[in-house]
Amino acid sequence: MTPSRDVIDSIAQALRLAPAEKSHLHQLWNPHEYETPSPASLVINLQMQKIIDQLTYPSHITNGRSEVLVHLHLHAGYKGIGC
């Protein structure tokens, strides 16, 4: 017995999987099916990079599941509040 694609999609949605994780789940479910990655993830990364390039203080960017996607470390010339 093999679950339907709808069941796999429901599992991915319930687990709040990222697009790459959802694609991996689909590969496990049907190794002969290939899903093309969404170009939206590339746009988000470019937008995020523009924001990161403007930051001058230590920070991090997380996704909806509080996973750290980007962490910007201090650089040698940083003079923050109270420094």
Stockholm file with secondary structure:
# STOCKHOLM 1.0

chainA/1-83         MTPSRDVIDSIAQALRLAPAEKSHLHQLWNPHEYETPSPASLVINLQMQKIIDQLTYPSHITNGRSEVLVHLHLHAGYKGIGC
#=GR chainA/1-83 SS CCCCHHHHHHHHHHTTCCHHHHHHHHHHHCTTCCCCCCTHHHHHHHHHHHHHHHCCSCEEEECTTCCEEEEECCCTTCCCTTC
#=GC SS_cons        CCCCHHHHHHHHHHTTCCHHHHHHHHHHHCTTCCCCCCTHHHHHHHHHHHHHHHCCSCEEEECTTCCEEEEECCCTTCCCTTC
//
